[in-house]
Every structure is written in structure tokens, then in C-alpha cells.
Amino acid sequence: MPVLFTSRVIDDTRASRFSEKNRRFINVNPVTSSKKIHAANDLIALTYGSLPEEYDKSVVSRQDTERCKHVIWTIVAKLKQHSAYLKPKQSGIIIPFYNAISKCIAVSENQPWSMTVTDRTFKYLSIITKVNMDSRPRVVDTGTGQFWPIATFEDLKETLLLMERAASGVRPYIANWYNDVFIPAFKDLDDKPNESKDEDGNIISKERYVGVTTEQLGEKTKKVYGGLKPSSGDLLTKYLYPLINQGIVNVSYVNVRGQMLNLC
């Protein structure tokens, strides 16, 4: 059962075939933090400036590396053995709570993305159950020796942890900004569209939609994260375009003040 992963460094959400790639592949966006960068710098220095024995002692020994390779080789061999009886598209496992998972996945009108989420959830759950099949209950065909491991709630728990990032393909820092800045800024509107008023406080014009502008998002970003207020261009490039291109945020390009209007 192939599960294909890709890793990306640059934002390719505006690429012509992004939707297809995002549906067919699982894009993994690792969290990048200053702590990780410092640790990576230390490893680079240690690699170039120490003896192999010092590196083994400080980081990971060559014996541990070989042990890891052996574990992976064993898992692959067991997966091949288990799959020998399976036909194409068969997972080879039993999920007693499959219906509950299916009913819990939200479905948006005219948005087939939920099908991708469902497919990825069950693929993760299948492979996790297979990796742990030696310690899982199973149904066995005594005639052929074929068996079907039964997924447990522990497997589902691990699946949900993986799906936190793999369900949408959104980069971790964008997801954090969306939850820390965009959603609170949208809630601050209290379901009221932006208005333009004259000096006497009379309403001149009113937006048709309830949505936040890039100006409001810039102020909110500065308030939450500190530092300088990001420009509209920075917000669009770093945060909004990826969210818009993945269908998480809707956009109307002009409002009463000629600014970008972003809708949740």
C-alpha cells in the first residue's frame, strides 16, 4: 500500500497543478524554530570539526543507525508478507469504528476536499495498524494463513496526531498565524461588516461581506507577535495566498476603502 510523501521548502500553492499534487501527495511541512536552527548549526559544526567517534558519542552512534535500518527492513518484510494475499486497493485490516470516523469528518457543500481528508485518515490508520500488527488482535483464515489485524483506538490516536498537519498541507507557522491572528481578528468584527463614516459619524458606505482587511490583519499581527507591523504584501505572500489557494480563506479584492478584504 504505497503512501507517497513530498517535502517542500518554497510556497507552491499558486502553481497550476497544486490542487492535484495536494490531493495525490501528502505534503510534509516540518516546524522550523530558532531552537531547531541552533541545534542544526551545532550539528554542522560537529560534523566538520570532530572525530567520528566524538560525533557518535554526542549525536547518534553508527550502531544505532544500523539498528534503525534493521528495524525498518523487518517492518518492510512483514508488510510484504501481509500484502501477499491482498488484491489492489485492499488495506488488509479491520477498523471496527470506521463508520464513526466517516460520520465525524465535516463535509462542505461543493467542496470534495473532505474525500481527500477521509482517504488520508484511513490510509494513516491502515499503515499504523500494520506496523503494530504483531501486537494487535486479528482475524485469521486458518486455511491459507491470511490474517487481518484489527485497528485499536491507540492507532486512531496516532492517526489524529499525524492528521493535524497532513490533512490540509498548511505550513505550521501559517496554521499558527491563522489561529492566533486571523480567527481572533475575524471574531473582533462581531459579525458586522466594515463601514466607512464621515466626520460626523454618518455611514457613507458599508461592505457587503463580514471580513477583515489586510490593514486590520497587520495591526492584529503586530499586537499578537510584537515587532513591526507587516505590510499588506508580506501578509499576502507569507500567509494569505497559501490559505486562499487551499480554499481555507475566501477573498474579495476591493472594499469601501480600496483595501483587500479577506473572508473566513
Buried (B, 14 or more C-beta within 10 A) or exposed (E): BEEEEEEBEEBBBEEEEBBEBBBEBBBEBEEEEEEEEEEEEEEEEEEEEBEEEEBBEEEEBEEEEEEEEEEEEEBEEBBEEBBEBEEEEEBBBBBEEEEEBEEEEEEEEEEEBBEBBBEBBBBBBBBBBBBBBEEBEEEEEEEEEBBBBBBBEEBBEBBBEBBEBBBBBBBBBBBBBBEBBBEEBBEEBEEEBBEEEEEEEEEEEEBEEBBBBBBBBBBBBBEEEEEEBBEBEBBBEBBBBBBBBBEBBEBEEEBBEEBBBBEB
